[in-house]
Amino acid sequence: MARFGASEEWLAQVQEEIVDPEREIVDPHHHLWKQAWGGTYLLPDLWADTGAGHNVVQTVFVECRASYRSDGPEHLRVVGETEFVADVARASESEGGATIAGIVSHADLLLGDAVREVLEAHTAAGDGRFRGIRHAGAHAEHPEALMIPGRAPERLYEDPSFREGLRVLGQAGLTYDTWHYHYQNRALAELARAVPETTIVLDHFGTPLGVGPYAGRRAEIFEDWKKSIAEVAACPNVVAKLGGLAMPDNGFGWSERDTPPTSDEFAEAQRPYYLHAIECFGPERCMFESNFPIDRLSLSYAVLYNGLKKIVADFSEAEKDEMFAGTARRVYRL
């Protein structure tokens, strides 16, 4: 089965010299799966992307419902994903490419205090790499319009059992990743204020949508997004993953073009999101993510990281070090 994402031929239409090729990168957000949505994404595929010129030394896998156990207690079947990725991560240490240094798995935080059993099982399966949980809060108001519709309950972040599960994560020294849509940012800020003891990682800028009923409303959505992101950033226990805006659901339309975007096009279109988030959170609470292979539907890994480097070209070397590697290493204890 082919590697997931746009075709090699389509992506190869844009070839660029690597910007700042020596800069060390920790990619804190990618997936792996044996087959999904018509394609695979395994270690050779990850290395083909991360090894395309940028100096990617470590990565963090983030849950994607890959290889759950097929039997046993329902709440523990998610541990199969950690077992699968731990095996791949061991291979990544010995074969010369970027090392999968951290694993963010899934657990149902609605279990409340009982989620401890799942966390202990992930820890045992993770071979020292298990770092946290993603239980996404994404609730799609118009799922029919989206490629990846979030199916969380509408008020998941408000559920007392969910919040108890989140507190258990913090007590265990584990992180909480989530993704949701732009109209849920304020709900996340409320959650972060309610559970200040847990480190929360906001994925994909809070996913500003641009398709279906959100198409043609980019300027309006952006202005509200700016305010809500500032509210999230005011919570000191939240850090931001900056990336994931090349998903088709963001509405930039690159996956539908005859040619993919260049890094200059990418940077021009998305710079306002990145610079606003960095201004709000500060470089020490921002980390650049690839969100591969999902964003591979729109552009190559080499072009993506060229664009990221161009967006922050005027930042100091220390600030760049934080956003490209330091924040991820610190948050995920790599």
BALOBA-1460 file (C-alpha; in Angstrom, 3 decimals):
// residues 334
<rec num="1" residu="m" x="0.000" y="0.000" z="0.000"/>
<rec num="2" residu="a" x="1.263" y="3.484" z="-0.863"/>
<rec num="3" residu="r" x="2.476" y="6.021" z="1.673"/>
<rec num="4" residu="f" x="-0.367" y="8.192" z="2.941"/>
<rec num="5" residu="g" x="-0.647" y="11.710" z="1.567"/>
<rec num="6" residu="a" x="-0.350" y="13.382" z="-1.794"/>
<rec num="7" residu="s" x="1.442" y="11.494" z="-4.543"/>
<rec num="8" residu="e" x="5.217" y="11.613" z="-4.763"/>
<rec num="9" residu="e" x="4.937" y="13.022" z="-8.275"/>
<rec num="10" residu="w" x="2.696" y="15.894" z="-7.175"/>
<rec num="11" residu="l" x="4.855" y="16.834" z="-4.195"/>
<rec num="12" residu="a" x="8.062" y="16.563" z="-6.257"/>
<rec num="13" residu="q" x="6.952" y="19.467" z="-8.434"/>
<rec num="14" residu="v" x="8.297" y="21.808" z="-5.742"/>
<rec num="15" residu="q" x="11.997" y="21.328" z="-5.018"/>
<rec num="16" residu="e" x="13.778" y="23.792" z="-2.757"/>
<rec num="17" residu="e" x="17.175" y="24.255" z="-1.177"/>
<rec num="18" residu="i" x="16.934" y="23.514" z="2.534"/>
<rec num="19" residu="v" x="16.904" y="26.632" z="4.692"/>
<rec num="20" residu="d" x="19.222" y="26.595" z="7.731"/>
<rec num="21" residu="p" x="19.967" y="22.859" z="7.300"/>
<rec num="22" residu="e" x="22.023" y="22.463" z="10.483"/>
<rec num="23" residu="r" x="19.297" y="23.637" z="12.841"/>
<rec num="24" residu="e" x="18.308" y="20.840" z="15.200"/>
<rec num="25" residu="i" x="14.632" y="19.914" z="15.071"/>
<rec num="26" residu="v" x="12.411" y="17.926" z="17.399"/>
<rec num="27" residu="d" x="9.122" y="17.202" z="15.662"/>
<rec num="28" residu="p" x="6.587" y="16.863" z="18.510"/>
<rec num="29" residu="h" x="3.620" y="15.691" z="16.477"/>
<rec num="30" residu="h" x="3.358" y="12.937" z="13.905"/>
<rec num="31" residu="h" x="1.384" y="9.748" z="13.447"/>
<rec num="32" residu="l" x="2.068" y="6.174" z="12.388"/>
<rec num="33" residu="w" x="-0.348" y="3.564" z="11.105"/>
<rec num="34" residu="k" x="-0.328" y="0.314" z="9.193"/>
<rec num="35" residu="q" x="-3.160" y="1.439" z="6.959"/>
<rec num="36" residu="a" x="-5.758" y="4.171" z="7.143"/>
<rec num="37" residu="w" x="-7.556" y="6.371" z="4.643"/>
<rec num="38" residu="g" x="-6.032" y="4.392" z="1.794"/>
<rec num="39" residu="g" x="-2.366" y="4.543" z="2.798"/>
<rec num="40" residu="t" x="0.302" y="3.467" z="5.276"/>
<rec num="41" residu="y" x="2.632" y="5.585" z="7.365"/>
<rec num="42" residu="l" x="5.359" y="3.608" z="9.096"/>
<rec num="43" residu="l" x="8.982" y="4.196" z="10.068"/>
<rec num="44" residu="p" x="10.421" y="4.129" z="6.511"/>
<rec num="45" residu="d" x="7.761" y="6.661" z="5.471"/>
<rec num="46" residu="l" x="8.500" y="8.909" z="8.441"/>
<rec num="47" residu="w" x="12.217" y="8.743" z="7.726"/>
<rec num="48" residu="a" x="11.668" y="9.501" z="4.046"/>
<rec num="49" residu="d" x="10.029" y="12.750" z="5.159"/>
<rec num="50" residu="t" x="12.190" y="13.719" z="8.140"/>
<rec num="51" residu="g" x="15.352" y="12.744" z="6.256"/>
<rec num="52" residu="a" x="14.670" y="14.983" z="3.270"/>
<rec num="53" residu="g" x="17.220" y="17.618" z="4.265"/>
<rec num="54" residu="h" x="16.230" y="19.129" z="7.612"/>
<rec num="55" residu="n" x="18.110" y="18.068" z="10.750"/>
<rec num="56" residu="v" x="15.299" y="16.190" z="12.538"/>
<rec num="57" residu="v" x="16.828" y="14.306" z="15.456"/>
<rec num="58" residu="q" x="13.843" y="13.324" z="17.613"/>
<rec num="59" residu="t" x="10.095" y="12.999" z="17.217"/>
<rec num="60" residu="v" x="6.985" y="12.447" z="19.313"/>
<rec num="61" residu="f" x="4.227" y="10.107" z="18.159"/>
<rec num="62" residu="v" x="0.671" y="11.285" z="18.859"/>
<rec num="63" residu="e" x="-2.303" y="8.955" z="19.050"/>
<rec num="64" residu="c" x="-4.343" y="8.190" z="15.943"/>
<rec num="65" residu="r" x="-6.240" y="5.004" z="16.878"/>
<rec num="66" residu="a" x="-3.492" y="2.812" z="15.431"/>
<rec num="67" residu="s" x="-3.271" y="-0.877" z="16.345"/>
<rec num="68" residu="y" x="-5.609" y="-1.012" z="19.321"/>
<rec num="69" residu="r" x="-5.917" y="-4.415" z="20.952"/>
<rec num="70" residu="s" x="-8.718" y="-6.495" z="19.483"/>
<rec num="71" residu="d" x="-9.716" y="-8.122" z="22.745"/>
<rec num="72" residu="g" x="-9.471" y="-7.741" z="26.495"/>
<rec num="73" residu="p" x="-11.091" y="-5.044" z="28.658"/>
<rec num="74" residu="e" x="-12.469" y="-2.242" z="26.499"/>
<rec num="75" residu="h" x="-10.756" y="0.574" z="28.403"/>
<rec num="76" residu="l" x="-7.341" y="-1.107" z="27.988"/>
<rec num="77" residu="r" x="-7.526" y="-1.819" z="24.256"/>
<rec num="78" residu="v" x="-5.958" y="1.586" z="23.581"/>
<rec num="79" residu="v" x="-2.705" y="0.266" z="25.065"/>
<rec num="80" residu="g" x="-2.165" y="-1.695" z="21.857"/>
<rec num="81" residu="e" x="-1.205" y="1.560" z="20.179"/>
<rec num="82" residu="t" x="1.566" y="2.187" z="22.711"/>
<rec num="83" residu="e" x="2.812" y="-1.380" z="22.258"/>
<rec num="84" residu="f" x="2.877" y="-0.907" z="18.475"/>
<rec num="85" residu="v" x="4.707" y="2.425" z="18.596"/>
<rec num="86" residu="a" x="7.186" y="1.257" z="21.240"/>
<rec num="87" residu="d" x="8.257" y="-1.515" z="18.862"/>
<rec num="88" residu="v" x="8.708" y="1.006" z="16.045"/>
<rec num="89" residu="a" x="10.552" y="3.371" z="18.384"/>
<rec num="90" residu="r" x="13.064" y="0.695" z="19.331"/>
<rec num="91" residu="a" x="13.825" y="0.238" z="15.641"/>
<rec num="92" residu="s" x="14.184" y="4.000" z="15.241"/>
<rec num="93" residu="e" x="17.015" y="4.002" z="17.782"/>
<rec num="94" residu="s" x="19.099" y="1.476" z="15.915"/>
<rec num="95" residu="e" x="18.757" y="2.253" z="12.232"/>
<rec num="96" residu="g" x="20.092" y="5.769" z="11.812"/>
<rec num="97" residu="g" x="17.158" y="8.154" z="11.285"/>
<rec num="98" residu="a" x="15.208" y="10.416" z="13.617"/>
<rec num="99" residu="t" x="14.454" y="8.710" z="16.924"/>
<rec num="100" residu="i" x="10.885" y="8.405" z="18.163"/>
<rec num="101" residu="a" x="11.630" y="9.633" z="21.669"/>
<rec num="102" residu="g" x="8.133" y="10.164" z="23.054"/>
<rec num="103" residu="i" x="4.682" y="8.602" z="22.805"/>
<rec num="104" residu="v" x="1.403" y="10.404" z="23.446"/>
<rec num="105" residu="s" x="-1.339" y="7.789" z="23.613"/>
<rec num="106" residu="h" x="-5.090" y="7.779" z="24.237"/>
<rec num="107" residu="a" x="-7.114" y="7.062" z="27.345"/>
<rec num="108" residu="d" x="-10.707" y="7.865" z="28.142"/>
<rec num="109" residu="l" x="-10.373" y="10.634" z="30.705"/>
<rec num="110" residu="l" x="-14.091" y="10.310" z="31.426"/>
<rec num="111" residu="l" x="-13.023" y="7.354" z="33.549"/>
<rec num="112" residu="g" x="-11.977" y="9.912" z="36.135"/>
<rec num="113" residu="d" x="-9.786" y="8.486" z="38.866"/>
<rec num="114" residu="a" x="-10.105" y="5.006" z="37.319"/>
<rec num="115" residu="v" x="-7.978" y="6.160" z="34.383"/>
<rec num="116" residu="r" x="-4.932" y="5.438" z="36.565"/>
<rec num="117" residu="e" x="-5.100" y="1.793" z="35.503"/>
<rec num="118" residu="v" x="-4.860" y="2.774" z="31.822"/>
<rec num="119" residu="l" x="-1.958" y="5.140" z="32.486"/>
<rec num="120" residu="e" x="-0.074" y="2.430" z="34.345"/>
<rec num="121" residu="a" x="-0.605" y="0.042" z="31.431"/>
<rec num="122" residu="h" x="0.645" y="2.637" z="28.931"/>
<rec num="123" residu="t" x="3.693" y="3.257" z="31.105"/>
<rec num="124" residu="a" x="4.490" y="-0.455" z="31.232"/>
<rec num="125" residu="a" x="4.061" y="-0.797" z="27.473"/>
<rec num="126" residu="g" x="5.912" y="2.376" z="26.509"/>
<rec num="127" residu="d" x="9.484" y="1.236" z="27.147"/>
<rec num="128" residu="g" x="10.281" y="4.525" z="28.882"/>
<rec num="129" residu="r" x="8.750" y="6.685" z="26.125"/>
<rec num="130" residu="f" x="5.173" y="7.213" z="27.313"/>
<rec num="131" residu="r" x="4.674" y="10.924" z="28.003"/>
<rec num="132" residu="g" x="0.989" y="11.757" z="27.995"/>
<rec num="133" residu="i" x="-2.546" y="11.370" z="26.724"/>
<rec num="134" residu="r" x="-4.539" y="12.929" z="23.945"/>
<rec num="135" residu="h" x="-8.280" y="12.763" z="24.439"/>
<rec num="136" residu="a" x="-9.387" y="15.268" z="21.815"/>
<rec num="137" residu="g" x="-12.163" y="17.709" z="22.593"/>
<rec num="138" residu="a" x="-13.015" y="18.351" z="18.941"/>
<rec num="139" residu="h" x="-16.771" y="18.563" z="18.444"/>
<rec num="140" residu="a" x="-17.765" y="19.164" z="14.829"/>
<rec num="141" residu="e" x="-20.795" y="21.400" z="14.379"/>
<rec num="142" residu="h" x="-20.895" y="20.423" z="10.689"/>
<rec num="143" residu="p" x="-19.208" y="16.999" z="10.410"/>
<rec num="144" residu="e" x="-20.466" y="16.512" z="6.862"/>
<rec num="145" residu="a" x="-18.180" y="19.337" z="5.681"/>
<rec num="146" residu="l" x="-14.954" y="17.997" z="7.215"/>
<rec num="147" residu="m" x="-12.385" y="15.433" z="6.164"/>
<rec num="148" residu="i" x="-11.654" y="14.603" z="9.813"/>
<rec num="149" residu="p" x="-14.763" y="15.402" z="11.852"/>
<rec num="150" residu="g" x="-14.206" y="15.481" z="15.586"/>
<rec num="151" residu="r" x="-16.749" y="13.374" z="17.432"/>
<rec num="152" residu="a" x="-16.260" y="14.444" z="21.037"/>
<rec num="153" residu="p" x="-19.341" y="15.363" z="23.073"/>
<rec num="154" residu="e" x="-20.169" y="19.053" z="22.772"/>
<rec num="155" residu="r" x="-19.258" y="19.924" z="26.356"/>
<rec num="156" residu="l" x="-16.529" y="17.379" z="27.037"/>
<rec num="157" residu="y" x="-14.226" y="19.933" z="28.665"/>
<rec num="158" residu="e" x="-16.920" y="20.764" z="31.233"/>
<rec num="159" residu="d" x="-17.598" y="17.183" z="32.345"/>
<rec num="160" residu="p" x="-16.599" y="16.669" z="36.025"/>
<rec num="161" residu="s" x="-15.360" y="13.119" z="35.356"/>
<rec num="162" residu="f" x="-13.225" y="14.354" z="32.462"/>
<rec num="163" residu="r" x="-11.712" y="17.049" z="34.643"/>
<rec num="164" residu="e" x="-10.963" y="14.484" z="37.328"/>
<rec num="165" residu="g" x="-9.169" y="12.352" z="34.734"/>
<rec num="166" residu="l" x="-7.197" y="15.415" z="33.704"/>
<rec num="167" residu="r" x="-6.139" y="16.006" z="37.312"/>
<rec num="168" residu="v" x="-4.945" y="12.406" z="37.515"/>
<rec num="169" residu="l" x="-2.723" y="13.078" z="34.479"/>
<rec num="170" residu="g" x="-1.141" y="16.044" z="36.209"/>
<rec num="171" residu="q" x="-0.591" y="14.096" z="39.409"/>
<rec num="172" residu="a" x="1.195" y="11.423" z="37.371"/>
<rec num="173" residu="g" x="3.452" y="14.012" z="35.726"/>
<rec num="174" residu="l" x="1.906" y="13.402" z="32.317"/>
<rec num="175" residu="t" x="0.804" y="15.900" z="29.683"/>
<rec num="176" residu="y" x="-2.601" y="16.381" z="28.123"/>
<rec num="177" residu="d" x="-2.774" y="16.977" z="24.353"/>
<rec num="178" residu="t" x="-5.967" y="18.055" z="22.654"/>
<rec num="179" residu="w" x="-7.210" y="19.277" z="19.318"/>
<rec num="180" residu="h" x="-10.498" y="21.012" z="18.666"/>
<rec num="181" residu="y" x="-11.951" y="23.723" z="16.449"/>
<rec num="182" residu="h" x="-11.528" y="27.483" z="16.647"/>
<rec num="183" residu="y" x="-14.920" y="27.996" z="18.293"/>
<rec num="184" residu="q" x="-13.810" y="25.803" z="21.243"/>
<rec num="185" residu="n" x="-10.741" y="27.808" z="22.271"/>
<rec num="186" residu="r" x="-12.518" y="29.647" z="25.063"/>
<rec num="187" residu="a" x="-13.834" y="26.369" z="26.467"/>
<rec num="188" residu="l" x="-10.234" y="25.123" z="26.621"/>
<rec num="189" residu="a" x="-9.180" y="28.272" z="28.467"/>
<rec num="190" residu="e" x="-11.894" y="27.598" z="31.032"/>
<rec num="191" residu="l" x="-10.678" y="24.007" z="31.378"/>
<rec num="192" residu="a" x="-7.073" y="25.129" z="31.830"/>
<rec num="193" residu="r" x="-8.090" y="27.520" z="34.593"/>
<rec num="194" residu="a" x="-10.055" y="24.755" z="36.306"/>
<rec num="195" residu="v" x="-7.164" y="22.248" z="36.221"/>
<rec num="196" residu="p" x="-4.016" y="24.379" z="36.578"/>
<rec num="197" residu="e" x="-1.908" y="21.480" z="37.841"/>
<rec num="198" residu="t" x="-1.898" y="19.688" z="34.465"/>
<rec num="199" residu="t" x="0.198" y="20.755" z="31.474"/>
<rec num="200" residu="i" x="-2.101" y="21.143" z="28.477"/>
<rec num="201" residu="v" x="-0.796" y="21.064" z="24.899"/>
<rec num="202" residu="l" x="-3.027" y="22.737" z="22.321"/>
<rec num="203" residu="d" x="-2.552" y="21.113" z="18.922"/>
<rec num="204" residu="h" x="-2.931" y="22.800" z="15.527"/>
<rec num="205" residu="f" x="-3.673" y="26.374" z="16.716"/>
<rec num="206" residu="g" x="-7.165" y="25.248" z="17.726"/>
<rec num="207" residu="t" x="-7.897" y="24.336" z="14.068"/>
<rec num="208" residu="p" x="-9.360" y="27.435" z="12.423"/>
<rec num="209" residu="l" x="-11.750" y="25.970" z="9.856"/>
<rec num="210" residu="g" x="-12.165" y="27.188" z="6.293"/>
<rec num="211" residu="v" x="-14.471" y="24.736" z="4.508"/>
<rec num="212" residu="g" x="-18.214" y="24.141" z="4.348"/>
<rec num="213" residu="p" x="-20.085" y="26.870" z="6.260"/>
<rec num="214" residu="y" x="-16.727" y="28.384" z="7.299"/>
<rec num="215" residu="a" x="-15.521" y="28.962" z="3.727"/>
<rec num="216" residu="g" x="-15.175" y="32.614" z="2.732"/>
<rec num="217" residu="r" x="-15.078" y="33.749" z="6.367"/>
<rec num="218" residu="r" x="-11.326" y="33.623" z="6.966"/>
<rec num="219" residu="a" x="-10.923" y="37.258" z="8.041"/>
<rec num="220" residu="e" x="-13.895" y="37.105" z="10.424"/>
<rec num="221" residu="i" x="-12.779" y="33.811" z="11.960"/>
<rec num="222" residu="f" x="-9.183" y="35.024" z="12.240"/>
<rec num="223" residu="e" x="-10.166" y="38.089" z="14.265"/>
<rec num="224" residu="d" x="-12.142" y="36.036" z="16.766"/>
<rec num="225" residu="w" x="-9.439" y="33.361" z="16.816"/>
<rec num="226" residu="k" x="-6.834" y="35.976" z="17.758"/>
<rec num="227" residu="k" x="-8.828" y="36.975" z="20.827"/>
<rec num="228" residu="s" x="-9.566" y="33.422" z="21.916"/>
<rec num="229" residu="i" x="-5.948" y="32.305" z="21.484"/>
<rec num="230" residu="a" x="-4.827" y="35.204" z="23.676"/>
<rec num="231" residu="e" x="-7.269" y="33.981" z="26.330"/>
<rec num="232" residu="v" x="-5.841" y="30.461" z="26.121"/>
<rec num="233" residu="a" x="-2.277" y="31.785" z="26.294"/>
<rec num="234" residu="a" x="-3.101" y="33.666" z="29.491"/>
<rec num="235" residu="c" x="-3.255" y="30.237" z="31.180"/>
<rec num="236" residu="p" x="0.360" y="29.432" z="32.156"/>
<rec num="237" residu="n" x="-0.239" y="25.668" z="32.088"/>
<rec num="238" residu="v" x="-1.002" y="25.682" z="28.327"/>
<rec num="239" residu="v" x="1.657" y="25.318" z="25.634"/>
<rec num="240" residu="a" x="1.029" y="25.532" z="21.901"/>
<rec num="241" residu="k" x="1.904" y="23.265" z="19.017"/>
<rec num="242" residu="l" x="2.202" y="25.459" z="15.964"/>
<rec num="243" residu="g" x="1.358" y="23.567" z="12.784"/>
<rec num="244" residu="g" x="-1.407" y="21.478" z="11.342"/>
<rec num="245" residu="l" x="-2.799" y="24.371" z="9.289"/>
<rec num="246" residu="a" x="-2.187" y="22.588" z="5.992"/>
<rec num="247" residu="m" x="-4.987" y="20.114" z="6.609"/>
<rec num="248" residu="p" x="-7.693" y="20.339" z="3.930"/>
<rec num="249" residu="d" x="-10.224" y="21.310" z="6.618"/>
<rec num="250" residu="n" x="-8.348" y="24.585" z="7.182"/>
<rec num="251" residu="g" x="-9.517" y="25.639" z="3.745"/>
<rec num="252" residu="f" x="-6.335" y="26.905" z="2.095"/>
<rec num="253" residu="g" x="-7.111" y="24.643" z="-0.846"/>
<rec num="254" residu="w" x="-3.565" y="23.517" z="-1.559"/>
<rec num="255" residu="s" x="-4.478" y="19.843" z="-1.812"/>
<rec num="256" residu="e" x="-6.808" y="20.665" z="-4.701"/>
<rec num="257" residu="r" x="-4.260" y="22.552" z="-6.815"/>
<rec num="258" residu="d" x="-2.318" y="21.339" z="-9.825"/>
<rec num="259" residu="t" x="0.912" y="22.122" z="-7.952"/>
<rec num="260" residu="p" x="1.656" y="22.242" z="-4.215"/>
<rec num="261" residu="p" x="2.593" y="25.525" z="-2.531"/>
<rec num="262" residu="t" x="6.142" y="26.745" z="-2.211"/>
<rec num="263" residu="s" x="7.518" y="27.580" z="1.214"/>
<rec num="264" residu="d" x="7.124" y="31.272" z="0.360"/>
<rec num="265" residu="e" x="3.418" y="30.756" z="-0.402"/>
<rec num="266" residu="f" x="2.972" y="28.757" z="2.788"/>
<rec num="267" residu="a" x="4.743" y="31.395" z="4.876"/>
<rec num="268" residu="e" x="2.814" y="34.271" z="3.323"/>
<rec num="269" residu="a" x="-0.566" y="32.615" z="3.936"/>
<rec num="270" residu="q" x="0.065" y="31.404" z="7.475"/>
<rec num="271" residu="r" x="2.543" y="33.862" z="8.965"/>
<rec num="272" residu="p" x="-0.201" y="35.858" z="10.783"/>
<rec num="273" residu="y" x="-1.314" y="32.774" z="12.720"/>
<rec num="274" residu="y" x="2.209" y="31.841" z="13.739"/>
<rec num="275" residu="l" x="3.325" y="35.319" z="14.736"/>
<rec num="276" residu="h" x="0.202" y="35.988" z="16.779"/>
<rec num="277" residu="a" x="0.489" y="32.695" z="18.650"/>
<rec num="278" residu="i" x="4.186" y="33.264" z="19.340"/>
<rec num="279" residu="e" x="3.445" y="36.766" z="20.578"/>
<rec num="280" residu="c" x="0.779" y="35.420" z="22.945"/>
<rec num="281" residu="f" x="2.569" y="32.325" z="24.261"/>
<rec num="282" residu="g" x="6.212" y="33.339" z="23.883"/>
<rec num="283" residu="p" x="8.778" y="31.092" z="22.166"/>
<rec num="284" residu="e" x="9.318" y="29.140" z="25.393"/>
<rec num="285" residu="r" x="5.723" y="27.856" z="25.189"/>
<rec num="286" residu="c" x="5.643" y="27.210" z="21.432"/>
<rec num="287" residu="m" x="6.818" y="24.202" z="19.430"/>
<rec num="288" residu="f" x="6.671" y="23.670" z="15.681"/>
<rec num="289" residu="e" x="4.906" y="20.469" z="14.619"/>
<rec num="290" residu="s" x="4.612" y="18.686" z="11.271"/>
<rec num="291" residu="n" x="1.292" y="16.904" z="11.835"/>
<rec num="292" residu="f" x="2.494" y="14.401" z="9.255"/>
<rec num="293" residu="p" x="1.240" y="12.613" z="7.344"/>
<rec num="294" residu="i" x="-2.032" y="14.585" z="7.454"/>
<rec num="295" residu="d" x="-0.426" y="17.842" z="6.297"/>
<rec num="296" residu="r" x="1.379" y="15.812" z="3.651"/>
<rec num="297" residu="l" x="-1.848" y="16.082" z="1.678"/>
<rec num="298" residu="s" x="-0.835" y="19.693" z="0.943"/>
<rec num="299" residu="l" x="2.963" y="19.970" z="0.932"/>
<rec num="300" residu="s" x="6.202" y="18.106" z="1.530"/>
<rec num="301" residu="y" x="8.085" y="17.959" z="4.813"/>
<rec num="302" residu="a" x="11.018" y="19.867" z="3.313"/>
<rec num="303" residu="v" x="8.775" y="22.692" z="2.095"/>
<rec num="304" residu="l" x="6.859" y="22.819" z="5.395"/>
<rec num="305" residu="y" x="9.966" y="23.274" z="7.531"/>
<rec num="306" residu="n" x="11.453" y="25.736" z="5.035"/>
<rec num="307" residu="g" x="8.301" y="27.779" z="5.495"/>
<rec num="308" residu="l" x="8.498" y="27.579" z="9.279"/>
<rec num="309" residu="k" x="12.099" y="28.751" z="9.219"/>
<rec num="310" residu="k" x="11.188" y="31.657" z="6.962"/>
<rec num="311" residu="i" x="8.322" y="32.729" z="9.231"/>
<rec num="312" residu="v" x="10.674" y="33.111" z="12.211"/>
<rec num="313" residu="a" x="13.761" y="34.272" z="10.324"/>
<rec num="314" residu="d" x="13.907" y="37.494" z="12.339"/>
<rec num="315" residu="f" x="13.772" y="35.813" z="15.746"/>
<rec num="316" residu="s" x="16.906" y="35.313" z="17.829"/>
<rec num="317" residu="e" x="18.852" y="32.068" z="17.674"/>
<rec num="318" residu="a" x="17.804" y="31.253" z="21.238"/>
<rec num="319" residu="e" x="14.139" y="31.791" z="20.376"/>
<rec num="320" residu="k" x="14.426" y="29.590" z="17.292"/>
<rec num="321" residu="d" x="16.114" y="26.892" z="19.360"/>
<rec num="322" residu="e" x="13.141" y="26.905" z="21.724"/>
<rec num="323" residu="m" x="10.488" y="26.647" z="19.025"/>
<rec num="324" residu="f" x="12.246" y="24.054" z="16.884"/>
<rec num="325" residu="a" x="13.477" y="21.808" z="19.701"/>
<rec num="326" residu="g" x="13.787" y="23.153" z="23.231"/>
<rec num="327" residu="t" x="10.122" y="23.533" z="24.147"/>
<rec num="328" residu="a" x="9.273" y="20.049" z="22.873"/>
<rec num="329" residu="r" x="12.167" y="18.494" z="24.779"/>
<rec num="330" residu="r" x="11.162" y="20.228" z="27.979"/>
<rec num="331" residu="v" x="7.395" y="19.613" z="27.772"/>
<rec num="332" residu="y" x="7.757" y="15.959" z="26.786"/>
<rec num="333" residu="r" x="10.858" y="15.333" z="28.919"/>
<rec num="334" residu="l" x="12.874" y="13.927" z="26.021"/>
